Amino acid sequence: MSGERDAACRDCRHFEGEAAALERAMPALASLSSAHGANRADDGLCALHDRYVRASAVCASFARVTALIE
C-alpha cells in the first residue's frame, strides 16, 4: 500500500540513514565490522526517539522531509 510506504521512517525528517552517523552514534559497531554492511540494509537512527529503527517502520511522530526551495 503506498500510504504506508509514504509514512515510513525512511521518509521522516527524524531518520538518519547514513553509515557514518550510525558509527558515530554506536562506536562499538566499528569493532564488529561497519555500518556499511549489508546486515543493516537501509535501516538507521531515529533522532527523535534516539533509537535504531527499520527504514520501513512507522510511528505516530512521522514528520515528512520537506524540500528546501532556494
C-alpha positions in Angstrom: 0.0 0.0 0.0 1.6 3.3 -1.0 0.2 5.2 2.0 2.2 3.0 4.3 5.3 3.5 2.2 4.9 7.2 2.3 4.8 7.3 6.1 7.8 5.0 6.7 10.7 6.1 8.8 13.0 6.3 5.8 10.9 9.3 4.7 10.8 11.1 8.0 12.9 14.2 8.8 14.0 12.5 12.1 15.5 9.5 10.3 19.3 9.3 9.7 20.4 6.5 7.4 24.0 7.4 6.7 26.5 4.8 7.7 28.8 7.4 9.2 26.0 8.7 11.5 25.4 5.2 12.7 29.1 4.6 13.5 29.3 7.9 15.4 26.2 7.0 17.5 27.3 3.4 18.1 31.1 3.4 18.3 31.3 -0.3 19.1 29.7 -1.1 15.7 33.0 -0.4 14.1 34.7 -3.1 16.2 32.2 -5.7 14.9 32.6 -4.6 11.2 31.0 -1.4 9.8 27.6 0.3 9.4 28.3 0.0 5.6 27.5 -3.8 5.8 24.6 -5.5 4.2 23.2 -6.6 7.5 21.6 -3.2 8.3 20.0 -2.8 4.8 18.7 0.7 4.7 17.9 0.9 8.5 19.1 3.9 10.5 18.6 6.1 13.6 15.6 8.0 14.8 16.9 11.3 16.2 13.5 12.0 17.9 13.3 8.7 19.8 17.1 8.1 20.0 17.0 4.5 18.7 17.9 2.3 15.9 14.9 1.7 13.6 14.0 -0.2 10.5 13.6 2.1 7.5 10.2 0.5 6.8 9.0 1.1 10.4 6.1 3.5 11.0 5.3 5.7 14.0 2.9 8.4 15.1 5.6 11.0 15.2 6.3 10.8 11.5 7.3 14.2 10.0 7.7 14.3 6.3 11.0 15.6 4.9 10.3 18.8 3.0 12.4 20.0 0.1 14.4 23.2 0.6 13.5 25.8 -2.0 16.2 28.3 -2.9 
